[in-house]
């Protein structure tokens, strides 16, 4: 991490925060990561991508979609549907059924 921080011209804690965010959000590049172990080239590349997005001001759901393009879109759709159903006081059982059906349509 020290070398990556030097290469990016940022502090080590800054790189550490990026790494921790990726671990907390279960990024595949950090699956099975052991604390204090050296970063793999894939992990370093992922941190660089994360830093470029955050430096450009991308945050929240937009950042998740950038870092997890395959899963975030599905999660964002599911979250939007859940919010919509809650606004219209649809029962949780009916909302779950509708969400499943709608997402199946999106995926086909």
N, C-alpha and C positions, 0 to 999 in steps of 0.2 A: 504494500500500500504506500509505503514511503516513496518508492520510485514513481508510482503512478501519480501521486500528489505533486511531485517535482515536475513530471512531464506536463501535467495539466496546469501547473503554476497556481495551485491551491493548497490550503492547509490539509494536513492529515485528517483532522476531525471532519473536514468537509467531505473528504473521500469516504470516511467512516460512516457519516450520515447517509450518504448515497448507498453504500453497501448495506447498511442496516435497513433502509427503506426497501431495498430489493429483497432482502431476506424475509422481512416482515410480510411482504406482499407475495411471497412464495414464487419468486421468479425462477424459472427452470434452470437458469445458469447457476443458481446458488443451491440447488437441490443437493442435500448431503454435505453442505459446507461445514467444515469444522473450524471453530473459532481459532483465531490467530494463525491459521494456515495460510501459506502464500496464495495469492490470487492466480487462477488459471488465465490464459489469454482470453478465453470466452467471458470470464467474469470481469476482467479489466475492460474489455470492449463494451460490455453491458453497462458498466459504471460510466464510461465515456459517453455512451448514448444517453443515459439518464441525465448526466450533467449538461449535455447540449440542449436537451429539452427544457430542463429547469432554467438554464441560463436564458433561454428564449422566452421565459415567462409562462411556460405550459405547466399547469397545476391540476390537482384534483382528478376528476373523471377523465379529462382530456389526456393527462399524463398516464393514467392507467391504460387508456386505449392505445397510446403510443408504445408503451412498454409491453403490453400484453394484447396485441391486436386480435388474436384468435379468441381469447376468453373475455376480454373486457367488453367487447361489443355485445356479447351474449348477456353478460352481467348488467350492462347499462340498459339493455332492452327489458330484462327481467325487473330491474329496479324501477324503470319508468312505468311499466305495467302495474307493479305493486302500488306505486304512488297513485296512479290513476284509479285503481280499484278502491283504494282507501278513501279517496276524495268522494267517490260515489257510493260509499257505504256498502260495498259488495262483501258478502260473507267470505271469510278466509277459505272455506272449502270451494266455493264457487270461483273465487279469484285464482286459486291454485289450478283448478281445472281449465279455466279460460287461459291462464298464462301458459300452461302446457300446450294447449291447442294452438295458440297464437305463435308461440316459439317454434312449434313444429312446422307451421306454415312459412315462417321466416327462413327456416333451415332448408326448406325444399326448393 
